[in-house]
């Protein structure tokens, strides 16, 4: 008998929680609907273009961070040489002596 009482209380609390969550979701939908009523097609097009630009720049940044951006290796080496002022290594030639 006591177990049924606690089960009913738990179910009642779950139902109240779901009802409150539905009210919160409805409030979000109503506020979004009110915000979108004043939006015209030009603003929608400009927002879509802005979102595409931001998405492309984020993808480019992620590719740079992951090292996935394809670059010419010679230009990378030249830029490193210019940044570090590196001189090429000169190999010394040794004269081989043959004795007898």
C-alpha angles and dihedrals in degrees: 000000000000092000091056090050092054091045090053091050091049092049091048091052091049091051092049090049092051091048091052091048090052090052091051091049091049091051090053092050092049093049091048090049092052091049092050096048092077094048117107130195096264092055090046091052093048092048090050091051092048091050091051091051092050091047092051093049091049091051091049092050092049090050090052092049092049094045092240097126111111113230134165106262093216092058090049091052091047091051091049091049090050093048097047098033090230120181119213116255113255115215116219115228114223121207111230112221120209115205133192 
